[in-house]
Amino acid sequence: MTTWTTDTIRPGDRFSFWQDVVCQAVLNVSTAARPERFWARISSHSYGALRFAAFDSSEHEIVRRREHLAAAPAENYLISLQRRGRCHITQGDDEIVLEPGEIAIVDGQTEFRVAFPQPVRRIVAVIPKQVLDSRTPWLRDARNRKISNSSRFAALTRDHLLDLADGEQELRESEASVLSDNLCNLLALSFANKPADARQSELQLAALLAYCRRNLGNPELSPQMVAARFGMSVRTVHLRFERLGQTFGRWVLDSRLEQCAAALRDSSERTTSISEIAYRCGFNDLSHFNRAFRARFTRTPREWRTGEDPRG
């Protein structure tokens, strides 16, 4: 995690400093309007090929022109989550207005202008185009790349962006990998342009799994809860999980056990009790947890944590 702030920069140098920072953290751009009093803060980090940046700043404008494309061609999409203030994005003949909570995708290989008419807080994810295009080939020709708050996938997509951009708690590599893959699938599903698309059920399953992974620690997780969240029937939830060759209940149990097993072997969890880990992963019956864990890994949770072999 790298953080920059204008707090220690002379007022007259703050905007040029900010432009340099944005080029490092996100994409090569210029300023199109300079406010009289400017302040800003940005935190940025990467997980694999994906980069995430969290911004806070006063009102301003940025622009990506032809010379920027020539100097630094970027085969990326920019995923912009508006958290505070309003944002106006113009790209070609298309204009998108983002309100707090809304998400837009901007093509980094095309000129654009972004205006922030008031103090703004937002998150930007930089994702290689090939990562999203492989899931959503129709995205290249989409005219309105915006996920409104009314989309049933908006809240879950926001949650993943917030988790990945959060600088307060660094994610483990395995956690970041799962969240990143889930994020790309959720974006793909949000922009699926045909109900009968051949990949839609596959993407829908990815969204269901993303939601379930996020809620494994909730002992109330059930097909009914998932169905209500996604506006589908319980039968459809079961049909989606049948594609995995598992029932919903079996998948949840196995996922919770895998999560517990990883935590028990994690050196940073040495002082966390086994029962606390089990409860955190969604188990509410320790006897059931111990039996299920031993059946799955042929060791008790304590033996697994210490590396003991029960066969001697």
N, C-alpha and C positions, 0 to 999 in steps of 0.2 A: 504494500500500500504506500503510495506517494501522495503527499498533500502539499498544495500550494495555496498561499493566501496573499492578498494585497495589503494586509495589515502593516507589514514592515516595509512596504514600498512607498516612495515619495508620491504624493498625489499626481504629479505631472507625468510620472512614469508608469502608473498603474495599468492603463489600458494597453500600452504596447507590451508590458509584461504579461498581461492576461492573454493577449493574442499568441504570444510565444508558448504559453502554458497549454492553451487549447490545441495548438499544433502538435505538441508533444503527447498530450493525453488522449486526444480524439482524432482530429483530422486537420489537414492544412487549409486554413481559412483566413480571411481578412475581416477587418471591422468596416462596417458601412455607416455607422453613426456613433459618435462619441459623446457620452453624457458628461455633464459638467463635473459631477462628483461620482466617481466610480469605485465600487468595492466588489470583491468576489472571493470565493473560496472553492477549490475543487480537490477532490480526492479520486485517485485512479489506481486500478490494479488489473491484473490479467489472470485468466485461468485458461491455459492452453492457448488456442488461437483467438479466444474471445477476450475483449477488453471492456471494462466497465468504469464509468466516471460519474460521480455525483457532484452536481453544481449548486451553488448559491451565489446569486449576484444581483446587482442593481440592473435597471433597464438598459438595454443596448441592442445592437443588431450585428449579425455576422453574415458573411457572404462567401460562397465558394464559386470562383470564376474559372474560366477556361485555362488561365495561366496556372491556377492551382492544380487542375487536372493534369496538365502537361508536366508540371514539376513533380507531382507526387500522385500518380494514378492509384486509386484505391478501389480494389475490387471487394468493397464491403457494403453492407447495409448498416445504417445507423438506426437503432431502435430508441426512440425518444419517449420517455415517460414523464408527463407533466405532473408535478407535485404541488406547485403553487404558482399563481399568476397565469397569464394567458400567453400562448405562443402562436405566431403566424408563420407558417412554412410555405414558401412558394418555390415550386420546381417545375420548369416548363410552363405549361398552361394550367397546371393544377395548383390549387391553394388549399391548405388544411389549417384549420384553427383548432388548437388543442386547449381544452379546458382541464383543470386539475383532475387527475385520475385517468385521463385518456392517453392512448399510445399511438404513435405513428411510426412508419418505416420510411426512411429517406435513402435514396440511391446515392452512394458516395461517388459514383462514376458520372454523375450528371450535375450541372451547375444548380445551385440553390441559394435561397436567401431565407434567413430565419430572423424574425423580429420579436423582441421581448419588450412590450410597451410598458411593463411594470416590473418591480422586483420579482425574480423568478427562482424557483427551485425545481430541478429536474434531474433525471438519470438518463444517461446515454449508454447504450451497449453497442459495441462495434463488432459485427459478426461477418465473417467471410461470406461473400455472395454464394459461393458454391455450397456452403453448409445449408443455407435456406433454399436455394434454387433446386437442390436435389430432392427436397421435400415438397416444395411448392413451385413447380415450373411456371404456373400461371401468374406468380407474383411479378415476374418481369414485365407483364403487360397490364398490370392492375392500375387503374386510374386513381382510386382512392385507397391509399394504404393507411387506414386509420381504424383503430379498435376503440369503439365508444364504450362508455360506462355501461351501456345496456347489453353489451355482448356477454353471453353466459361464460365466456372464457376470460373476460377482462380481469376479474379479481384474482384468478389463479395466475395469470400472466404477470400482473403487478407484483404479486407475492414473490414470484421467482426472481424478477428483476431487483426487487428490494433486498432479497437475501443475498444475491450475487454481488450487489453493489455496496452492501453494508461493510463499512470499514471497522466497525467496533468489534466484530467477532470474525476472525479469519476462518474460512471454511477449510476442512481437510480436502485434499485433492480428489478423493473418491466422492465426497459430498458435492463438490463443485462440478465434477464431471456429470453426475446424475442430474443436478439442477440445470446445467447448461443444455443437456440433451432434452430434458423436459421443456425448457424454455423454447427451444427451436421447434419442438413438436406442437406446443401450444400456439406459437405464432403461425405455424403452417395450418393448423386447424382453424384458427381465427380467420384466415384468408382463403379457406377452401371455397372455390367459386361455384361448385356444382354439388347439389345434394347427392347425386349419384356417382360422384367421383370415385374411382376404383380404390383410392387410398383413404377415403374418408373414414371408414370403419377402423382402419389401422391407426389413423391419427387420433380418432376418438378414443380408442383403447389407450393410446399413449397419454392422453389427457386424463383419463380415469386413473391410470397408474400414477401419474404425477400427483394427483389429488390424494390418492390413498397413501403414497409414500409420505406426503406432507402431514398426513393425519394418523400415521401409525401409532403415535403416542396417545391417541384418543381411544379409550376402551369402548366407546360407543360407536366406533366405525362399523358400518354395516352396509349391505346392499341398498337398504332403504335410504340411508343417509346420502349415499353416492347418487342414487337415482334422483332424489330431491334436489341435490346440488346442480345436476346437469339437465334437469327437466326431461328425464326419460323414465321409462318403466323399469321396475325391478327386473323383469324378465330380460330386458335389453342389457342390463348390467351383467346378468349371469351369462348371456350369450357372448358378450365381449370377452369375459374371462375364460369361457370355453375355448377360445382361440389359443389360449396359453396352455391348454391341456390340464387346467386346474380349476377347481371351484374357487369362488371368491374367498371362502373361509380358509381354504388350504393356502392360497396365495398370501393372505394376511398373516397367518400363523408363521409360514416360512420366512416372510420378510421381517417379521418382528424377531424371530430367532436369529436370523442373520445379523440384524442390527445389534442385538444383544451380544452375539459372539464377537463382533468387531469391537464393541465397546469394552468387553472383558479383556481383550488382548491389547487395548490401547494404553500405552504407558501413561498418558495424561489422565487416565481414569482409575489409576491405582488406588486412590483414596476414596473412590465412590463405592458404596456397598453394592453387593449383587442385587439385593432387593430393590435398591433405588434405581439401578439400571433397568431391572425388569419392569418396574412401574412406569418408568419414563418411556419405555418402548411399547406401552399399551397393555401389559399384563396386569390383571387385578386379582389373580389367584396364584400365589407363589408355589403351591403344591402342583398345580397344573403346569406352571412354567418349568419347574424342575423336571417333571416327567417328560414334557415335550422336548426340553433341551437335551436330556439324556438320550431320548429316542432318536433325535436328529443328529447328534454329534458323538454318540456313544461315550460321553463323559458327562459328569456333573458340571454345573457352572464353575464350581471352585476348581475342579481338576482342569477344566479348560483354561481358566485364568492363569493357573500356575504352571501349566504345561505337563501336569502329571499324566502318566499312562496307567489307567486302572488295571491293565494286564501285567503291570510290573515291568 
